[in-house]
Amino acid sequence: DSILNLLGNGIRIIVNFLSLLVATRGLGTSDFGLVNLIVIYTTFLNYFLTFGFDNSLVYYIAQFNSQKKFHLKKDIFKLSIFLTGGVGLLFILASCIIAYFVLDGTSNKNTLLVTVLVIFQCYFWSLGGIFSALLRGNKNFGPSILREQFVFPVAQLLLFIVFIRFYNFGSVGYALGYFLASFLSFIFVAYVVFKKRHVF
């Protein structure tokens, strides 16, 4: 897993650099600034939506495995999914409603759509973080490394090329690529978790 992590870091750095080139060349200063401002303001959602389970779940899963308390492992995973998936979704919907009222009447007509897409990107990234924590707690680091350092950045780059360069969607294309990359990385890690049923 160390070699995979090292390779993944190298790939992620190169792919993120290429994504930045595609985004800056395709968006222009106005749209690029708008998207990055929205991303900065919504990044805090990732921390709130996981309720700390993306880090603490690793510890508790490993602890319950060593104590052979597998029912507690399943219970804490269910709790984390309930909080991030259920309560987190309510928080996301409230954030979208607040964004609607705050951004109503802005000069850029795409600002609200970009904001909503980035907010939902945070939701799927957080859910993926919970599933990754379950895998890491079971000492299965490979899929988490692939999700964070390969699947997400490569999907993001490819989607930026499609939506920004080919379809010229501007800031909406950036947000759509960002959202879909998080969604695909969530699908990847959720598939791995459900395929490896022994993690429960």
Number of C-alpha atoms within 10 A of each C-alpha: 11 10 8 14 17 13 14 19 16 14 16 20 13 14 21 18 14 17 21 15 13 18 23 15 13 23 23 12 11 11 20 18 14 17 20 14 12 18 19 9 12 19 14 11 19 20 14 15 28 24 17 14 25 23 17 14 23 19 17 19 27 18 17 18 18 10 9 11 12 15 12 16 21 16 12 17 21 13 13 23 18 13 18 26 20 14 15 22 17 13 17 19 15 12 17 19 13 12 17 16 10 11 15 12 11 10 8 11 11 14 21 21 17 21 25 23 20 26 25 24 25 27 27 25 22 26 27 26 25 30 28 29 25 31 26 23 23 19 13 15 18 15 21 24 21 19 23 23 23 21 22 24 26 21 20 26 23 16 23 29 21 16 20 25 17 12 11 16 17 22 26 23 24 32 30 24 25 24 24 21 25 29 21 19 25 26 17 19 24 19 12 17 18 12 10 11 8 8 20 18
